[in-house]
Amino acid sequence: MMSISNLFISNAYADVGPGAGAGFTDFLPLFALVAVFYFLILRPQQKRAKEVKLMLGAMQKGDEVATAGGVIGRVTKMGETYITIEVAEGINFNVQKSAILTILPKGTIKSI
């Protein structure tokens, strides 16, 4: 005898055949994506941050620097987080160390 619930709700049977579970190969694209993300984005960014930290640590009074705003000057005073750069005779700016993009070769200011 058939009940009304059997007409509208069918029985669900588990698939126990081969390939029924999620295997290692199902996650390979995800692992590949994580590896590509690490080697193309995270690792170069960490390397660049390390180089900037070393550059700022090696900076000393008298170095010629370029800031993120495009200002070029000579370092006159150095503090823990701020430095003073002289952009022209008698004109000094206080900037954060993190605003320094690069240390220029000696004589760059005179050649400009």
N, C-alpha and C positions, 0 to 999 in steps of 0.2 A: 504494500500500500504506500502511496506516495503522499507526502505532506505538502502543504502549501509552501513551507520554507524551502524545501528542496527545489521548487520551481524557480525561485528567485535568487537563491544563494547556492553557488556551486562549491563543491569540496575543493580545497587547495592541497595538493600533494607536493611533498618536497622532491626536488630534483637531486638524485643521488648519483647521477652519471658522472663520467669523467669531465673535469673542468668546471665542476659545480662551485668550488671555492675560489676565492681571490688568491692568486698565486703571486710570486715575486715579479713575474714578467708584467703583471698588470700595473705595477708601480714604477717600472723603469722610465717611462716618460717624465714622471714627476721628479725622480732622482736626477735625470738629465737636465731638467729645467733648473733645479736648485744648483747644480754644478755650474751651469752656464751663467747663472745670476751671480754666483760667487766669483768666478774667474773674470767676468767682464765688468762687473760693477763694484763689488765690495773690496776685492783685493787691490785694484789700482787706487781706489780712494784711500785705503789705509796706508798704502805706500806713499802717496802724495802727502798725507797728513804727517807722516813720519819725517819726510824730507823738509817740510815747512818748519816743523818743530826743531830740527837740527839747524836749519838756516837761521832761525830766530835766536837760537842759543849761541850761535857763533857770531852774531852781529855785535859790533863794538863801536865805540865812539870814533867818528871820522869816516865811517863807511857812507857811501852814497847809495840811497835807496829810492825806490819808487813805491808809492802807496796805491791802494785800490782806487782812490779817486783821481789818480793820474798826476799827483804832485811828486816832483822829483826834488830831493834835497839831501843835505849832509847831516848825519846824526851828531847832535851836540851834547845831549844829556840822555842817560838811560835810567829808567826806573824799573820797577817790577812788572807793571802792566802797560805803562805809558813811556813813550820816548819823545824827545824834542828834536825836530829837524829844522835846519836853517835852509830856507828856500831862496833867499837873497840876503845880501849883507844887512844884518840887523832885523830881519823878518824871520821869526821862529813860529813853528806850529807844534802843538802837542797832539800826538796821535796815539792810538792804541797799537800795541805791537802786532796784534792780529791784522791790522790794516796794511801792513807791509807785505807787498807782493814779491819783491825781489831785491836782492842786493846787486847794485850795478858795479861794473868794473871802475877802477879809479880813473878819474879824468873824464868821465862821461858828462858831467855838468859843464865843464869848460868847453867841450866840443859841441855843445848844443847852441 
